[in-house]
Amino acid sequence: MPQYLVSTYFPDNFDPSTIDEAAVEAIHELNREMDAAGVTKFACGLGAAHALRTQPNGELMLTDGPYLEAKEHIGGLSIMECANLDEVLAWARKGAKACGVSMPVEIREIFFVPAPEKN
C-alpha cells in the first residue's frame, strides 16, 4: 500500500499559543481516529529550523531557519499508509479542519526503493 508524506505549513509569524484547547483536543481526536484506522505510520510537530549550507570553500555554515527563504515553514508532518490519493486527501482535509487555522497542507507520495544488498 502506498505511503504519503502530509506536511502542514505555518506562516512565518505563527504563534503556537494561539491554538486553543478545543483545537488541541480536535487534533488528538483525529490522531486517535487515524491510529484506529491503521493509516498513521508517524506523526509529529516540528520546532525551529536550522540549516547547514555548504560554502564554496567546502566548509559548512549553520544558519537559523529553513534553507530557502519562504513565507511559510513546515510546522508538522505525518506519514500515512493509505489505499490511494483519495483516501489520504480525505484524512488531510480532516487534519486541516481540526487545526482550525488557515494553512496549506501538502501531500506527496513516498517512493522508497531499498538499496540492494552488497555482494
C-alpha contacts under 8 A as a table, 3 or more apart, distances in Angstrom:
res1	aa1	res2	aa2	distance
1	M	81	E	6.41
1	M	82	C	6.38
1	M	83	A	5.74
1	M	84	N	7.93
2	P	81	E	5.77
2	P	82	C	6.07
2	P	83	A	6.48
2	P	84	N	6.85
2	P	109	E	7.10
2	P	110	I	7.32
3	Q	79	I	6.66
3	Q	80	M	5.42
3	Q	81	E	4.24
3	Q	82	C	6.27
3	Q	109	E	6.00
3	Q	110	I	5.56
4	Y	79	I	5.54
4	Y	80	M	5.26
4	Y	81	E	6.36
4	Y	82	C	7.55
4	Y	88	V	7.37
4	Y	107	I	6.54
4	Y	108	R	5.44
4	Y	109	E	4.30
4	Y	110	I	5.29
5	L	77	L	6.92
5	L	78	S	5.84
5	L	79	I	4.71
5	L	80	M	6.65
5	L	106	E	7.90
5	L	107	I	5.68
5	L	108	R	5.16
5	L	109	E	6.24
5	L	110	I	6.49
6	V	77	L	5.53
6	V	78	S	5.13
6	V	79	I	6.27
6	V	80	M	7.56
6	V	92	A	7.14
6	V	105	V	6.81
6	V	106	E	5.64
6	V	107	I	4.59
6	V	108	R	6.61
7	S	74	I	6.42
7	S	75	G	7.59
7	S	76	G	5.95
7	S	77	L	4.47
7	S	78	S	6.62
7	S	105	V	5.59
7	S	106	E	5.08
7	S	107	I	6.50
8	T	74	I	5.70
8	T	75	G	5.66
8	T	76	G	5.28
8	T	77	L	6.12
8	T	103	M	7.08
8	T	104	P	6.20
8	T	105	V	4.59
8	T	106	E	6.51
9	Y	72	E	5.85
9	Y	73	H	5.25
9	Y	74	I	4.41
9	Y	75	G	5.34
9	Y	76	G	7.25
9	Y	103	M	5.88
9	Y	104	P	5.47
9	Y	105	V	6.18
9	Y	106	E	7.94
10	F	14	F	5.99
10	F	72	E	5.33
10	F	73	H	5.45
10	F	74	I	6.23
10	F	75	G	5.59
10	F	103	M	5.95
10	F	104	P	7.57
11	P	14	F	5.23
11	P	71	K	5.95
11	P	72	E	4.27
11	P	73	H	6.39
11	P	103	M	7.48
12	D	70	A	7.75
12	D	71	K	5.37
12	D	72	E	5.07
12	D	73	H	6.35
15	D	18	T	5.81
16	P	19	I	5.76
17	S	20	D	7.43
19	I	23	A	6.17
19	I	24	V	6.90
19	I	99	C	7.94
20	D	23	A	5.45
20	D	24	V	6.42
21	E	24	V	5.06
21	E	25	E	6.15
22	A	25	E	5.18
22	A	26	A	6.11
23	A	26	A	4.95
23	A	27	I	6.19
23	A	98	A	6.19
23	A	99	C	5.68
23	A	100	G	6.36
24	V	27	I	5.18
24	V	28	H	6.27
24	V	99	C	7.54
25	E	28	H	4.96
25	E	29	E	5.99
26	A	29	E	5.06
26	A	30	L	6.17
26	A	98	A	5.20
26	A	99	C	7.30
27	I	30	L	5.13
27	I	31	N	6.18
27	I	95	G	7.07
27	I	98	A	5.43
27	I	99	C	6.35
28	H	31	N	5.03
28	H	32	R	6.22
29	E	32	R	5.09
29	E	33	E	6.21
30	L	33	E	4.94
30	L	34	M	6.13
30	L	94	K	7.47
30	L	95	G	7.00
30	L	98	A	7.32
31	N	34	M	5.11
31	N	35	D	6.05
31	N	40	T	7.99
32	R	35	D	5.05
32	R	36	A	6.11
33	E	36	A	5.13
33	E	37	A	6.22
34	M	37	A	5.00
34	M	38	G	6.19
34	M	39	V	5.66
34	M	40	T	5.85
34	M	91	W	7.89
35	D	38	G	5.01
35	D	39	V	6.28
35	D	40	T	5.54
36	A	39	V	7.95
38	G	81	E	7.86
39	V	80	M	5.11
39	V	81	E	4.87
39	V	82	C	5.94
40	T	43	A	7.07
40	T	78	S	7.23
40	T	79	I	6.29
40	T	80	M	4.68
40	T	81	E	6.49
41	K	78	S	7.47
41	K	79	I	5.36
41	K	80	M	5.38
41	K	81	E	6.70
42	F	78	S	5.46
42	F	79	I	5.06
42	F	80	M	7.08
43	A	76	G	7.60
43	A	77	L	5.69
43	A	78	S	4.05
43	A	79	I	6.30
44	C	76	G	5.58
44	C	77	L	5.64
44	C	78	S	6.47
45	G	75	G	5.79
45	G	76	G	3.88
45	G	77	L	6.36
46	L	74	I	7.15
46	L	75	G	5.11
46	L	76	G	5.08
46	L	77	L	7.69
47	G	75	G	7.12
48	A	64	D	7.92
48	A	65	G	6.76
49	A	64	D	6.21
49	A	65	G	4.58
49	A	66	P	5.44
50	H	62	L	6.86
50	H	63	T	5.68
50	H	64	D	4.62
50	H	65	G	5.12
50	H	66	P	6.19
50	H	67	Y	7.92
51	A	62	L	5.67
51	A	63	T	5.25
51	A	64	D	6.37
51	A	65	G	6.53
51	A	66	P	5.91
51	A	67	Y	5.62
52	L	60	L	6.01
52	L	61	M	5.52
52	L	62	L	4.64
52	L	63	T	6.44
52	L	67	Y	7.79
53	R	60	L	5.46
53	R	61	M	5.13
53	R	62	L	6.44
53	R	63	T	7.55
53	R	67	Y	7.57
54	T	58	G	6.00
54	T	59	E	5.93
54	T	60	L	4.63
54	T	61	M	6.42
55	Q	58	G	5.27
55	Q	59	E	5.33
55	Q	60	L	5.92
55	Q	61	M	6.90
56	P	59	E	7.41
66	P	69	E	6.73
66	P	73	H	7.49
70	A	73	H	6.96
74	I	77	L	7.58
80	M	88	V	7.32
82	C	85	L	7.46
82	C	87	E	6.05
82	C	88	V	5.90
83	A	87	E	6.44
83	A	88	V	7.97
84	N	87	E	5.54
84	N	88	V	6.67
85	L	88	V	5.25
85	L	89	L	6.03
86	D	89	L	5.11
86	D	90	A	6.27
87	E	90	A	5.17
87	E	91	W	6.55
88	V	91	W	5.12
88	V	92	A	6.10
88	V	107	I	8.00
89	L	92	A	4.92
89	L	93	R	6.09
89	L	107	I	7.70
90	A	93	R	5.22
90	A	94	K	6.47
91	W	94	K	5.13
91	W	95	G	6.26
92	A	95	G	4.94
92	A	96	A	6.18
92	A	105	V	7.23
93	R	96	A	5.16
93	R	97	K	6.29
94	K	97	K	5.19
94	K	98	A	6.07
95	G	98	A	5.00
95	G	99	C	6.28
96	A	99	C	5.43
96	A	100	G	6.77
96	A	101	V	7.50
96	A	102	S	7.78
96	A	103	M	7.43
96	A	105	V	7.17
97	K	100	G	5.32
97	K	101	V	7.71
